[in-house]
Amino acid sequence: PIFMTFRNPDYVKYAEACGAKGFRVDKIEDFDGVFTQAIKMNQPVLIDVPVDGDVYAPYRMEHI
């Protein structure tokens, strides 16, 4: 198969285990507020934004 499915770790916990702050954004309308908060923290921050695994970037097969 060309595309594979992976089970991702809890990136918020991973960030915290590394000494950073972690956020998870499940709704796009929440991203701006989390991003603004992250910038103001002036420290390492990880923002986990899960995406639908069934949505693929458009591509053309002209060169294949």
N, C-alpha and C positions, 0 to 999 in steps of 0.2 A: 504493500500500500504506500501511496505517496504521502498521505497525511496521517499523522499519528495523534493519539489522545494521551495526554499526560495528566496525572494527578499532581497538582501543585501543592507545595507546602504552605503553611500559614506564614505568609511573608511579614505580617505585622509582628508575630512572635520572633521570627528570624531577625528582623531589624532590631528589636529590643534586646535579643541575645547578643547582638554585635555592638550594643551601646548606642544605637540610633533610635529615633522615634519612628513608629510605623503607623500608617493610616490605611484603611481600606475604603474605597469609594465604590459603592454598588450602583448608584444612580448618577448619571452624567450631570444632573443639575446640582449635585453636591460637590462636584470637583472644584469649582472656583473657590469656594469657601475653604476647603481643605488645602488647596494650593497656596492661597493667601496666608493661611495659618502656618504652613510649612516654611514659607519664605521668611516670615517674621521670627521664626524660632532660631534662625542663624546657627543651626547645627545640622548634622547629618539626618536626613529624613528619607524614608522610603514610602512611596504611595503606591499601593497595590490597586490596580484597576483591572478587574477581570473582564475579559472579552468573550463573546460568543464563539466557541470553537467551530461552529458551522459557517462562519462568515469568513470568506477568503478575499484577499486583495485581488483586484482585477489584473489580469495578465493576458498577453497575446502569445499565441504559439507560432508566430510567423517564422521564427528562427529555429524551430525544432524540426 
